[in-house]
Amino acid sequence: IIRCYEVGINKTATVETIANLLQEVGGKHAQSVG
C-alpha cells in the first residue's frame, strides 16, 4: 500500500518511496516469521 503523501505530483512513487515500502514490508514479514 502506497500512502497518498508518498506519491509524487504525477501520481508515481519515487524510487526512495518504493525502497521504503519494501523495507517496511520486509520488516513486518521478518517480525511475523521470527
C-alpha distance matrix in Angstrom:
0.0 3.8 6.3 9.4 11.7 10.3 11.0 14.7 17.5 17.3 13.7 13.0 11.0 13.8 14.7 14.6 11.0 10.1 12.7 11.4 7.9 10.2 12.6 10.6 9.5 13.1 14.6 13.3 14.5 17.7 18.3 18.0 20.4 22.8
3.8 0.0 3.8 6.5 8.5 6.6 7.3 11.0 13.9 14.1 10.6 9.9 7.8 10.6 12.2 12.0 8.2 8.3 11.3 10.1 7.4 10.4 12.7 11.2 11.2 14.6 15.9 15.3 16.9 19.7 20.4 20.7 23.0 25.1
6.3 3.8 0.0 3.8 5.6 5.4 7.0 10.6 13.2 14.3 11.0 11.4 9.5 12.0 14.2 13.3 9.5 10.9 13.5 11.5 9.5 13.1 14.6 12.5 13.3 16.8 17.3 16.6 18.9 21.5 21.6 22.1 24.8 26.6
9.4 6.5 3.8 0.0 3.8 5.4 5.5 8.7 10.4 11.9 8.9 10.4 9.6 12.3 15.2 14.6 11.1 13.0 15.9 14.2 12.7 16.3 17.9 16.1 17.0 20.4 21.0 20.4 22.6 25.2 25.3 25.8 28.6 30.4
11.7 8.5 5.6 3.8 0.0 3.8 5.5 7.7 9.8 12.2 10.1 11.1 9.8 11.4 14.4 13.1 10.1 12.9 15.2 13.2 12.8 16.5 17.5 15.9 17.6 20.7 20.9 20.8 23.4 25.6 25.6 26.6 29.3 30.8
10.3 6.6 5.4 5.4 3.8 0.0 3.8 6.5 9.7 11.4 9.2 8.9 6.6 7.9 10.6 9.5 6.3 9.2 11.6 10.0 9.7 13.3 14.5 13.5 15.2 18.0 18.6 19.0 21.2 23.3 23.8 25.0 27.3 28.8
11.0 7.3 7.0 5.5 5.5 3.8 0.0 3.8 6.8 7.8 5.4 5.6 4.9 7.2 10.7 10.8 8.0 9.9 13.1 12.5 11.8 14.9 16.8 16.2 17.3 20.1 21.3 21.5 23.4 25.7 26.5 27.3 29.5 31.3
14.7 11.0 10.6 8.7 7.7 6.5 3.8 0.0 3.8 5.4 5.1 5.5 6.0 7.0 10.8 11.3 9.6 11.8 14.7 14.6 14.6 17.5 19.2 19.1 20.4 23.0 24.1 24.7 26.5 28.6 29.6 30.7 32.7 34.4
17.5 13.9 13.2 10.4 9.8 9.7 6.8 3.8 0.0 3.8 5.5 7.5 9.3 10.4 14.2 14.9 13.4 15.5 18.4 18.3 18.2 21.2 23.0 22.8 24.0 26.6 27.8 28.3 30.0 32.3 33.2 34.1 36.2 38.0
17.3 14.1 14.3 11.9 12.2 11.4 7.8 5.4 3.8 0.0 3.8 5.6 8.7 10.2 13.7 15.4 13.9 15.1 18.4 19.0 18.4 20.9 23.2 23.3 24.0 26.6 28.2 28.7 30.0 32.4 33.7 34.3 36.2 38.2
13.7 10.6 11.0 8.9 10.1 9.2 5.4 5.1 5.5 3.8 0.0 3.8 6.7 9.5 12.9 14.4 12.1 13.0 16.6 16.9 15.7 18.3 20.9 20.6 21.0 23.8 25.5 25.5 26.9 29.5 30.6 31.0 33.0 35.1
13.0 9.9 11.4 10.4 11.1 8.9 5.6 5.5 7.5 5.6 3.8 0.0 3.8 6.4 9.4 11.5 9.7 10.0 13.5 14.5 13.5 15.7 18.3 18.6 19.0 21.3 23.3 23.8 24.8 27.3 28.8 29.3 31.0 33.1
11.0 7.8 9.5 9.6 9.8 6.6 4.9 6.0 9.3 8.7 6.7 3.8 0.0 3.8 6.6 8.1 6.0 6.5 9.9 10.7 10.0 12.3 14.7 15.0 15.7 18.0 19.8 20.5 21.7 23.9 25.4 26.2 27.9 29.8
13.8 10.6 12.0 12.3 11.4 7.9 7.2 7.0 10.4 10.2 9.5 6.4 3.8 0.0 3.8 5.3 5.1 6.3 8.6 9.9 10.5 12.4 14.2 15.2 16.5 18.2 19.8 21.2 22.5 24.1 25.8 27.1 28.5 30.0
14.7 12.2 14.2 15.2 14.4 10.6 10.7 10.8 14.2 13.7 12.9 9.4 6.6 3.8 0.0 3.8 5.4 5.1 6.1 8.6 9.7 10.5 12.1 14.1 15.3 16.2 18.1 20.0 20.8 22.1 24.2 25.7 26.6 28.0
14.6 12.0 13.3 14.6 13.1 9.5 10.8 11.3 14.9 15.4 14.4 11.5 8.1 5.3 3.8 0.0 3.8 5.4 5.0 6.1 8.5 9.9 10.4 12.1 14.1 15.1 16.2 18.3 19.7 20.7 22.4 24.3 25.5 26.4
11.0 8.2 9.5 11.1 10.1 6.3 8.0 9.6 13.4 13.9 12.1 9.7 6.0 5.1 5.4 3.8 0.0 3.8 5.4 5.1 6.1 8.6 9.8 10.4 12.2 14.0 15.1 16.5 18.2 19.7 21.1 22.6 24.2 25.5
10.1 8.3 10.9 13.0 12.9 9.2 9.9 11.8 15.5 15.1 13.0 10.0 6.5 6.3 5.1 5.4 3.8 0.0 3.8 5.4 4.9 6.1 8.5 9.7 10.5 12.0 14.0 15.3 16.2 18.0 19.9 21.0 22.3 23.9
12.7 11.3 13.5 15.9 15.2 11.6 13.1 14.7 18.4 18.4 16.6 13.5 9.9 8.6 6.1 5.0 5.4 3.8 0.0 3.8 5.4 5.2 6.1 8.5 9.9 10.4 12.1 14.3 15.1 16.2 18.3 19.9 20.8 22.0
11.4 10.1 11.5 14.2 13.2 10.0 12.5 14.6 18.3 19.0 16.9 14.5 10.7 9.9 8.6 6.1 5.1 5.4 3.8 0.0 3.8 5.5 5.0 6.0 8.5 9.7 10.3 12.3 14.0 15.1 16.4 18.4 19.8 20.8
7.9 7.4 9.5 12.7 12.8 9.7 11.8 14.6 18.2 18.4 15.7 13.5 10.0 10.5 9.7 8.5 6.1 4.9 5.4 3.8 0.0 3.8 5.4 5.1 6.1 8.4 9.8 10.7 12.2 14.1 15.4 16.6 18.3 19.9
10.2 10.4 13.1 16.3 16.5 13.3 14.9 17.5 21.2 20.9 18.3 15.7 12.3 12.4 10.5 9.9 8.6 6.1 5.2 5.5 3.8 0.0 3.8 5.4 5.1 5.9 8.4 9.9 10.3 11.9 14.1 15.2 16.2 17.8
12.6 12.7 14.6 17.9 17.5 14.5 16.8 19.2 23.0 23.2 20.9 18.3 14.7 14.2 12.1 10.4 9.8 8.5 6.1 5.0 5.4 3.8 0.0 3.8 5.5 5.0 6.0 8.6 9.7 10.3 12.2 14.2 15.2 16.1
10.6 11.2 12.5 16.1 15.9 13.5 16.2 19.1 22.8 23.3 20.6 18.6 15.0 15.2 14.1 12.1 10.4 9.7 8.5 6.0 5.1 5.4 3.8 0.0 3.8 5.4 5.1 6.3 8.6 9.9 10.7 12.5 14.3 15.4
9.5 11.2 13.3 17.0 17.6 15.2 17.3 20.4 24.0 24.0 21.0 19.0 15.7 16.5 15.3 14.1 12.2 10.5 9.9 8.5 6.1 5.1 5.5 3.8 0.0 3.8 5.4 5.2 6.1 8.6 9.9 10.6 12.3 14.2
13.1 14.6 16.8 20.4 20.7 18.0 20.1 23.0 26.6 26.6 23.8 21.3 18.0 18.2 16.2 15.1 14.0 12.0 10.4 9.7 8.4 5.9 5.0 5.4 3.8 0.0 3.8 5.5 5.0 6.1 8.6 9.9 10.5 12.0
14.6 15.9 17.3 21.0 20.9 18.6 21.3 24.1 27.8 28.2 25.5 23.3 19.8 19.8 18.1 16.2 15.1 14.0 12.1 10.3 9.8 8.4 6.0 5.1 5.4 3.8 0.0 3.8 5.4 5.1 6.2 8.7 9.9 10.5
13.3 15.3 16.6 20.4 20.8 19.0 21.5 24.7 28.3 28.7 25.5 23.8 20.5 21.2 20.0 18.3 16.5 15.3 14.3 12.3 10.7 9.9 8.6 6.3 5.2 5.5 3.8 0.0 3.8 5.4 5.1 6.2 8.7 10.0
14.5 16.9 18.9 22.6 23.4 21.2 23.4 26.5 30.0 30.0 26.9 24.8 21.7 22.5 20.8 19.7 18.2 16.2 15.1 14.0 12.2 10.3 9.7 8.6 6.1 5.0 5.4 3.8 0.0 3.8 5.4 5.1 6.2 8.5
17.7 19.7 21.5 25.2 25.6 23.3 25.7 28.6 32.3 32.4 29.5 27.3 23.9 24.1 22.1 20.7 19.7 18.0 16.2 15.1 14.1 11.9 10.3 9.9 8.6 6.1 5.1 5.4 3.8 0.0 3.8 5.5 5.2 5.9
18.3 20.4 21.6 25.3 25.6 23.8 26.5 29.6 33.2 33.7 30.6 28.8 25.4 25.8 24.2 22.4 21.1 19.9 18.3 16.4 15.4 14.1 12.2 10.7 9.9 8.6 6.2 5.1 5.4 3.8 0.0 3.8 5.5 5.3
18.0 20.7 22.1 25.8 26.6 25.0 27.3 30.7 34.1 34.3 31.0 29.3 26.2 27.1 25.7 24.3 22.6 21.0 19.9 18.4 16.6 15.2 14.2 12.5 10.6 9.9 8.7 6.2 5.1 5.5 3.8 0.0 3.8 5.8
20.4 23.0 24.8 28.6 29.3 27.3 29.5 32.7 36.2 36.2 33.0 31.0 27.9 28.5 26.6 25.5 24.2 22.3 20.8 19.8 18.3 16.2 15.2 14.3 12.3 10.5 9.9 8.7 6.2 5.2 5.5 3.8 0.0 3.8
22.8 25.1 26.6 30.4 30.8 28.8 31.3 34.4 38.0 38.2 35.1 33.1 29.8 30.0 28.0 26.4 25.5 23.9 22.0 20.8 19.9 17.8 16.1 15.4 14.2 12.0 10.5 10.0 8.5 5.9 5.3 5.8 3.8 0.0
